[in-house]
Structures are given as structure tokens and as C-alpha cells.
């Protein structure tokens, strides 16, 4: 297979991978509210982080050692597709609905790492080729939002689940045609739970600056869960139309800021890139709070557009920081540990806390009032501001940004 054909196939893989997630994740809270499950909508955003905690064990102990990557990818997507299609049929049984979402995410989360593994194995220049392939994942998320919002106008219905499930089945079948990629850890000795969790890497990286970074990364993901769970519900409550499409503006800005990151790195360096990312989160929550009382649409949309800075300046910069502080021997473990404590534990705790806050401010009503939404959003704003101040004062590390 020539290089162009290979790049096209890997780009299609990334497009489908994130199209699946984007098709249902933004609107699931709205769907649950329409079907009497508003009080437990945070559980739909808990199963993903829970799967992120569990998936490293599946990858480390099974998928990475015994099975070809493309085959595992195919089987997991086929199983996950069936689960997400079945979920809305049980909307009258909330426990079964959440369990089916959990099954889907348990199948889906390992495939994020598997698609990266497959791509890296089959390209020759990771620094130049991978970003151009990975950006099609963001495009896939955007396309899913446009389809369910503008194309199908199906944000309150079960259709997004069927779109996600159909795409998952297509991805499953497509995966079997991807380049043969043997298990990356085949033939290696016994792997330990410490390796899978990244604790060995953490012991080697142990230093005050790195620990400040890890603690801050964990804490900042707690209020972040409120955005993923409740920003679409908030936008829908105040009367914003085509919510999934408008939320996808955040991914559009992500693409733009990803391209601009080298420019900002040279001028800001790692520490101030991270601080700016945190500040964008604070501003986003504050804008939502200020917009709540009068439904100020431009404030809400500006908050959504800040996603590019929030995600790229913090998460992508954080991944680069961890890579620069790691040796080749522990690089994979260190990155896995970062995912575990952010998208895993941080988002898991955040989903539960934000769900409790939502029910507290709702105070027995059907939905939050404008004043309640305002109070709700000031809490993550204040929490993120405190973390930003802590990080700014406590983080002191020299990182060569010229190589980024």
C-alpha cells in the first residue's frame, strides 16, 4: 500500500472513531431529560471516565499482548455498536439504559488507544504524519454534530444513538481491512499492575514541578466534567437552537488552535501555555454564569469557542510536557498515567459532583431556573480559578520549548 493510500485509510479510521463519540455524547443529556431521566443524566458522563480507568488493564494485559490490533479494533466496535443502538429502547428503564451506555463505553474507550497504536505502527514520521491523520478525528466529531443537529434535527430523539451505532458497526467492519498490526507487547514478560497504571513511571518522574502538574491536571478535570455534562443541557434550557451543531464550534476552534500551537509555544513556553489553558476554563464558566440570567447567546457561544484554548493549551501541552520529562522506556506508562488521572479519575469524580450540584440547585423542580444556572456555573469557575492560582505560584520548571 503506497503512502497516500495508507494515509487516506488511517484518516478515515480517525474520522469514524470520533464520529461515533460525537454523534451521541453531546445530546445524551437532552435525550435523558426528554425521557424522565434528567436527575441521573450525570451517569451518562460517568461511564466514560469509568471505562477510561478500566481500559488500560484490558489494553495492557490482553489486547497489547495476544491479538492483532486491527482485529481487536473491529470486534470492540461491533460489540459497542450493538450496545449503543439498544440503549434508547430501554429509556423507560434507566438502570438498563445506563448499563448499555457503560457497555458501549467499555468497548469504545480501549479503541482510542488502539487507533493511535495502529497509526503510529504504520507511519514513518510520527511528528509530521500523525497530526494530519489525527485532525480527521476532530473533523469526524464536528461532522457528527452537524448531521444530528442540522441534517437530521434529532437532538431530543433516539436517532443520535442509531447514528453512533451504525457508524460503530461500519468502523468495526472497516477495521478488518486496515493494515496488519501485530500486538505491540507480544512476547514480553509478565506485565504488572504498577506498569499498567503508570506508577513505575511516576516514581521515576517524581519531582516537585511534576507533582504540581499532576495534581493540577487531576483537579482541573473535576469542574471540566460540568461542561461536558451540562453545557448542552444549559444551552437547550435557555432556548439555543441546534445545540449539537453549535457545541461543535468548540471542536472547530480546537483545529485552529492546534495549528497555531507552535507559534504560542515559542512565545509563552510550557508553563504559561498551561496557565492560559486554565484561564480559558475559568473564563468559560464565568461567561456561562453571566449569560444565564438574560440568556445572552454571544457569551455562551464565546464560552464554547474557548474550547480550542482549553483543550489544546492544557491537554495537548500537558502531553508534550510529560513526553519531554519522560525517558523512552517510561514514555508510554507516563502518558497512560496522565490519561488515567485526568479523563479517568478526574472526570469520574467531576461527573458525580456536577450531577449532585445540578440536583441540589434544581431543588425538586423539573429544570434549573436562570438564577440556579447562574449559581451552578459560578462554582466550577471559582474552583478552576483556585487551581489556576495554585499552579501559577507552585509550578517552577524549565522546559525547552524550542523543540516543540
N, C-alpha and C positions, 0 to 999 in steps of 0.2 A: 504494500500500500504506500503510495507516494505521500510526501509530507503534507500537501494541500488537502488531499482526500482524508488523511488521518486527522488533521486539524478540524475539518468540517464535521467529522463523526464525533470527535470529542466535544466540539462546541454544541452539537445537537444534544449530546448526553447531558451537558450542563444546563442547557435550556430546559429540557424536560425535567431534570432533577428539581429545579427550583420553581418551575411552573406548577408542579404538583403541590408544593407547600403554599405558594402564593394564591392558589385557586380557592382555598377554604380558610386559611388561617386568619385573614383579616375580618371575614364576615361571620365566623362561627359564633361570636358573642351576640351579634344581631339576631342570627337564627335562633339561638337559645332563648333570647328574650322574647321572640315571637312565639315560642313554643313552651312557655311557662317555666323556663329553666334559668331565668336571669340571676337568681340568687346563687347559682352554682357555676356561672359562666367561667369563673376563675379556674375551675378544674380542667377546662379545655386547654388552658395555658399552663397547667401544672404537669400534664402528662408528657409534654415535650421535654422540659428540663429533667423530669424523672428518667425518661428514655436516654437523655444525654449522660446521666450518671451511670446507667446500666450498660450502654453500648460499648464503652471501652473494654469491658470484660468479654463481651461477645467477640469484638474485633481481635483482642489480644490472645484469647485462649482458643478461639475456634477459627474465625474467618481468615485471620492472618497466617494461619499455620497449616490448614488442611485442604482448603478449597480454592480453585481459581477465582480471581476477583470478579470477573465478568459473570460467572455463574451465580455466585452469591448475590451479586447486584440484581440479577434477573429474578431469582427466587424471592428475594426480600420485597421487591417492588410488586410482584404479582400478588403475594400474600397481603401486603399493605393496601393494594388497590381494592381487593375484595372487602377488607375491613372498613375502609372509608366509605365505600358505596353502601355497605349495610347499615352504617351508623344512623342516618336520618330515618330509617324505617323503625327505629326504636326511640324516636323523640318523645314518645309518651312514657318511656321507661328510662329516666335519667341515668340510673346506675349502668344499665346496659349500654346506653349511648356513650357515656364516658369511658367505659371499658373498651368499646370498639375503637374509640379515638386513641386510647392507650395502646391497643394492639397495632394500630396503624403507625403510631409514632415509634414504637419499639422496633418495627420493621424499617421505618424510614430513617431514623437517626444514624444507624450504622452506615447507611448508604452515602451520607455526606462525606465521611472519611474514605469510603471505598472509591467514590468517583475521583477524589483527589489522588488517591493511590494509583488508580488506573491511569489517570492523566500523566502524573509525574513519571510513571514507569515507561510510557510510550512516547515521550518527547525528549529532545536532546538538549534544549536550552530552556531550563525552567524559568529563569528570570525574564526572558523575553517572550516565550511562548505561552506560559501559563496564564498571565493576566489577560491576554487576548482571548483565551479559551474561557476563563472563569467569568469574564464580564457577560457572557451569554447566559449565565445563571441569573444574574440580576435582570437581564432583559426578559428572561422567562417569567420571573416574578411579576414584572411590570405587565407583560402580555396577559398573564392570568387575571390580574386586577382589571385591566381594560375589558377583557372578554366577559367576566361575570358581572361587571358593573355597567358598562356602556353597551356591550354587544347583546348580552342575554337579559340585562336588567333583573338579576336574580339574587340580589343581596340578602333578601329575607327568606328565600326558599331553600330547598334541599339541593338545587341544581349545582351549586359550587362543589358539593361533596361528590356528585356524579362526575363532574368535570375532572376533579382531582383524581378520582378512582380510575376513570378512563385513561387519563394521562399516565397514571402509575402502571396500568396494565400495558400500555404502549411502550413505556420505558422498560418494563420487565422483559418484553419480547425483544425490544431493540438491543437490550444489554447482551443477549446471547450472540449478537453479531459483532460486538466490539472486539478489539484486538485481544488475543490471548494474553492474559496477565497472571502468571503463577502466584501462589500465596507468598507474600513478601518475607514471612518468617519461617518458611518451610525448612525443616532440618535443624532448626536451632534447638538449643536445650530447653529445659523446663523454664517457663516464664512465671514470675511471681506476681502476687497482687500488688506489691510495692512498685514494681516496674510499670504495671498497667495504670496505676493511679498517679504515677509520676513522682512518687515520694523519694526515690533514689536521686532523681534529677533535682528535686527541691533541696535535698541535703547538700548537693554539690553547689547549688546556686545561692545557698544561704548567706545573705548579707543584709545589712540594714536597708539599703535602697531597694533591693529586690523584694524584700518582705513588705516594705511600704507599698510598692507597686501591686503586689498580690493582694494585700488587704484592701487597698483602694478599689481594685478591679472587682473583687468579690462584693464589696459594699455598694458600689455604684450600680451593680446589676439588680439589686433589690428594688429600688424605685423604677428601674427600667422596665420591669415586668408590668407596672401600671400602665405604661404607654402601649405595649403590645396588646394587653387585655382590654383596656378601657378607652383608649383614644377613638377606636371606631364606634364604640357604643356612645361615647360622648358626642362625636360628630353627628351620629344619627339622631340622638336625642334633641339636639339643637336645630335640627332640620336641614343639615347639609345633605345635598343630593349626591348620588353616585359615589358613595363613601369609598368603596374599594378602589375605584379609579383615582380618586383624589389622594388617598393614602399612598398610592403607588408613586406619587410625586416625590416621596422620600427616597425611593429607590432610584428615581431619575437623578436626583441631586447626588446620590451616592456614586453614580457613574462619573459625574462631572468632577467631584472632589477627589475621586480615585486617580483620575488623570492629572490633577493639579498637585497631588501629594509631594512629588519630588521638589517642586518649587517651594512649598511651605517647609519641607524638611530642611532645606538649605538655609532658610531664614529663621526658623523657630527652634529647630533641634527637637529631640525626643521629649524632653520634659514639658516644654511649652506646647507642643502638639497635643500631649495628653491633657494638659490643663485646659486648652481651648476646647477639646472634645468634651470635657466635663462641664465647662461653662455653657456649652451649647445645650446640654441636657437641662441645666438649671434654667436657662432662658426659655426653652421649650415648655417646661411645666409652668413657669410663671406666665407665659403668654396664654396657655390654656386657662389658667386661673383667671387672668384679667379678662379673657374673652367670654367667660361663662355667663356673666350676669346680663350681657346685652347681645349675646350670640354674634360676636364680632368675627366675621368669616376670615378677614385677612390675617388676623392674629393666629387663628387656628392653622391656616394654610402655611403661614410663615414658620410656625412650630413644626409642621410636618416636613417642610423643606429643609429644616435644620438636621434632618436625619443623616444627610450626607456627611456633615461635620461630626455629628455624634458618633456615627459608626466608623467612618474612615479614620478620623483623628484619634479615636481612642482604641477601638478594637484592632484595626489594621496596624496602627503604630505600636500597640501593645504586643502584637505578634512579632513585629520586627524587633522590638526591644528584647523579647525573650530569645529570639533567634540569635541576636548579637551577643547575648550574655551566655549562651549555651555552647558547649563543645559538640562536635558532630556525633559523639557517642550518646549524648543525652538529649539531643535536639527534639526527637520525636516525643520522648517522655515529657519534656518541658512544655511543648505545645499542647499535648494531651491534658496535662495538669491545668493549664490555663483555661481550656475549654470546660474542664470538669468544674472548676470553682466559679466560672462566670455563667456560661449558658446552662450549666448543670445546677450546682448548689445555689448560686446567687439568684438565678431566675426562679428556681423552685421555691425558695423562701419568699421571694418577691411576689409570686403569683398568689400564694396563700395570704400574705399580708395585705395585698391590694384588694383581694376578694373580701377579706374581713372589713377593711376600710369602706369599701363600697356598700356593703350591707349595713354597716354602722351609720353612715351618712344617709342612707335611704330610709332608715328608721321606720321600717314596716310598710313603706309606700311601694308603689309599682316601679317607680324610677326616681333618680335623683332630681331634685329641683335645681334651678340655676344656681342658687346660693349654695346648695350642697356640693355641686360640681366645683364651685369656686374653692370651697374649703378642702375638698378632696385633692385638687391639684396642687394646692399650696404645700401639702405635706411632702410629696416627693421632691418639690422644688427646694424646700428647706433642707431635706435630708441630703440631696445631691450637692447643695451649696456647702454644707458642713464637710462632706467628703472632699470636695474640691479644695477647700481651705487647708484641711489636714494634709492632703497630698502636696500642695504647693509649698507648705512650710517644711514638711518632713522629707520629701524626696530630693536627694542630692546625689546625682550620679553623672559621670561624664560618658557620653556615648558619641562615637564618631558618626555624625550624620552625613558626612561627605560620601560614604559608601552606600547610602540608602538609595 
